[in-house]
Every structure is written in C-alpha cells, then in structure tokens.
C-alpha cells in the first residue's frame, strides 16, 4: 500500500510529464543573476536559521493558508534568517514556483527550492525562478540520480542539500553535495522525532555542512544540535503558525542570542 511519500512522488511525476507535454522538455533560463551560497551563509551566520515559507502540509493540514511571500520573506530576512526555504509543491503544500520568484524579488539572502525533485526539469526551474539551492531527498531518489542531479545543479551554479531520515540512507550520499540535512520528520509516515538529528549526527561526514530539519520548536533543541556539529536549522511550522512569522522568528532569536 503506497505511503504518503509514494503518493507525492507519483503525483510529482505526473505533473512533470504534463508540463513537458504542454511547455516542452527544456526550461528557458534567461537570468544571469549570480547565485548566493547557502552553505557559506550558514557557516558565517551566528544563528544558522533557514526560515521556511509554507502554507500547509500533509501532516498538519492548513498552517497559514493566506500567507503572502512578499510579506513573510522580507520579515524573515529582517529578523535575522540566514536563508529561506520556499515550498513550491502545490497539491500537498499549497506552494508554487511563483512563490519562489516572488521571494527572490523581495530578498537577497539564499533561497532553497523545497520540493520533491525527481527530474532535471525541476532543477532548471529552480534556477530560472530564483533559487540558490535545491533539495535532493534520499528516500525519493536512487544514488545514481543524486549524483547526476548534483552535477546538473552545479552546472547551473546551484548548491545541493542532500536530505536523509536515517543512517541507512547515507548509502546514497554523494561527496559532491554541498550540505547534508537530517529530516526529523519521516516522509513516509510524517511522524516527527525532534532530536533525530542528534541521534544520527555521529554518522554524518565530518567535513560536510550539517542541517537539522523539521520539528524544532525550542531554543534548547537548537543549541543542543549546534553542540553536535549542526550549522543550519530549517524551521517552518514554528514560525508560520503565527500571524506574523517574521515576528515569531525575531522572538525566537532574541531568546537564543
């Protein structure tokens, strides 16, 4: 019986096939904007917060359905986010590529296209719509795809965040990726263990930039993970449940600094 991730990936492949039939195989990249290094921004930041923009999720339902990118992203940046993650999946997360483009138009910090990447087309879209980095999910891809997509992303001057949920998925690790994220949320069940990142920290490559993702709600969790070698902390729902996500981030950081 298909799990949630299987359903999302199947739908994503149908979307890509439809896009190719309607718009053609190639994505025109007309921008010559230099990308901004998310990896470097995290290493240089005192906070390491990657503030996420998302309206809903399969596990939590509606989070902030009327949220506007041109309000939330600048507020995140002003509050001290090192980078921002923008959900571009429509069916399950209420996002769109136009959200990414709008985020780019109102911010100059690194932007991560957060989606379920299964095609080179999506990587080209990420570059065309203003991303600086893409997410490659181990549970959704084979090792050969991760290597191929990483090379293609780099050819477009995009960085790669490789995401795992357990130690076994490190078998798909490709040394060329720029960052490794540990998703505390199991994408097959959407059950969250906030400190999973700490449990697998010792198994991660020593010289890679490490990011803890999902389920983080407290100062103590962030500081504990920082002590375990993490440089980035991707947090969305904790901020997006507030009427003013940027204010929520500011209060969060005021308590940590």
N, C-alpha and C positions, 0 to 999 in steps of 0.2 A: 504494500500500500504506500503510495507516494507521501513523503513528508512535506512540510511547508517549503523547505528549500527546493525540493524537486519540482514543486508546482511553480515556484517563482522562476526557476531556470527554464522550465518548459515554456512558460509564458514569454520570457525574455527572448528565447529563440524564435518564437512566432512573431514577435514584434520586429525583430531584426529582419526576418525574411520578408515581412510586409513592407518595411522601409526600403529594402533593396529593390523590391518589385516596383515600388512607387517612385523612388528617387534615384535609383541606380546603385551600383555596387560601391562607387567611390564617393568619399566625402570631401568636398572642396574646403581646403584650409587657406583662407585668404589673409589671416592675421600674421603679422610678423612681430608681434609682441614678445619680448624676451620673457621666458618663464622665470618664476621666483622659486628658489629652492626651499621646499618644505622641510627637508632634512636639516639644512643649515639653520633655518629659522627656529627649529626646536632646540638645536644644540646651543644656540645663542640666547634663548629665552629663559628668563627666571621662572616662568610659570609652566611652559610646555602645554598649555591648554589648546586643544583643537576643538573649537566650539562648533557644534553641528546644527544645521538647519533642517528640520523635518516636521512635517505636518501630522503624520500618523505612522503606525507600524502594524504589522500583522498580529503582534502580541499585545500591544497596548491600545489598539484602536485609534480613535481621534486624539491627538495630543494638542495641537494648536492649528486647527484646520484653516483658519483665516489669516495665518501669519504671512507677512509680506517680506520678501527678501530685501527690498530696498530700505526697510526699516530695521530688520534684525541684524543683518550682516554688518552695516556700519556701526551699530551699537555694540556688537561683539568686538569689533576691532578697537573701538574707542575704550572699551572696558579692559582690554589687555590680552585678547586672544592672540596666540602665536600664529594660528592658521584657522581656516574654517573648512568644514566638511559640508557639502551640499548634496542632499539626496535627489537623484534625478529619475528614480523609478516612479511611474505614475500610478499603476494599478494598486500596488501594495503600500506605497509610502506617500502618495499624494504630491510627488515632485515632478519636475520637468526639466529638460535641457534649458529652457528659457530661464529657469531659476538660476542656473549656473551662469548664464550670460548676464543676467541682471546683477548677480553677486559680483561678477568681475567689473561691472561698470561702476560700482559704488565702493570698491575696496582695492587695496594694493598689497594685501598680505596673501600668502599662498592659499590656493583653493584646491581641495581634494574633490574629484568627482566620485561620489559614493553611489555605486550601483553594482549590479551583478554582471561583470564583464565576461562575455563569452565569445567576443568577436573583435577583430581588428577595427571594424567599423566604429564600435563604441569608443575605442581609443582615439581614433581620428576625430570623432565628435567632441571628445573631451578637450582636445587641443583647439578645435575650431570655436568652441563655446567659452573658452577662457580658463580652463583648468591648468593647474601646475603639476598635479599628481593624480594618479589613478589607483584604484583598489583592485587587487587580484586576490580572490578568495580561494584558498586551497581546497575547501570542500566542494567547490564548483568546477574545478579545473584539473587537468592532468599535468604532470610535471613538464611534459613537452610544451604544453600550451603556455605555462607560466614562463618558461624560457623564451619562447617565441614572442609572447606579448610584451615581455620586459624589453627585449631588443627593439621591438617596434616602437614602444613608448619612448625609449631613449632616443630613437632616431627622430622623434618629434619633440625632443627636449622636455619630455615629461618624466617625472620621477615615479617610482613604483612603491606602493605599500603592499607588502605580501602579508595576508592575514591567515592565521591558524586559530583553531579552537582547542587543539590538544597536541601532545608531543608527537603522536604518530604522523600528523600532517607535516611535520618538519622533513619528512622523507621527500616532499615536493619542493623543498627550499632550493632556490637558485641563487648562488652567490652574487649575481649581478643586481639583485633588487636593492633598493635604497634604504628601506625601512621594513621592520617586521612588527606586525601588530598581533596582539593576542586578544581575541574577541571573547569577553566573559559571557557572552550570550551564545548558546548552542543554536545555530541556524537551522537545525533540523527539528528542534522542539521549541525554540525560543525561550527556554529556561535559562535563567541568569545566575551565575555564581560570581559576585563582585570581586573576589580575590583569586579567581582562577589564574590571572596573570602572574601573581606572585608564586603560585604553585609550579608554574612551568618556566619561570624566569631562568633558572639554572641551566635549562636545556637549550636556551637560545644562543645563537652565535655570539661570542663575546664582543666582536668588533662592529656589530650592527646597531643602528639606532632602534630602540625598542619603544613600542607604543602600547599602552593599555587601553582597551576599547570597551565601552558599554557597561552600564550598571553602576557607575561610580557616582556616589552621592555625598560623600563626606570628605572633609579635609584630611582626616586620619588615613583614609584609603589612599589618597593621592600621595601623601608624604611617605607612607609605608612602601608604596610601589616605587617612588623615587629612590628610596634607600635600597631597593632591589635592582636598580640599574635602569629603570624606565625614564625616558626623556620626554615622552609625549603622553597625553591623556585625552582621549577622544570622549567628549561628554556632550550629549544632546538633550535627552528627555529631562534631565535635572534642570536645565535652563528653559527648555521650550514649553514646559508646563506652566510657566509664569506668563502673565500678560505682557511683561517686558523682559524678554530673555536676556538682553544686554545688562539690565539692572541686576538680574539674578547672577550673572557671571561676575559682575563687579563685586557684589557682596561675597560671593564665593572666594574671590581672590583677595579681598580685603581681610578675610579671615585666615588666609594661608600665608600672606607675606609678612 
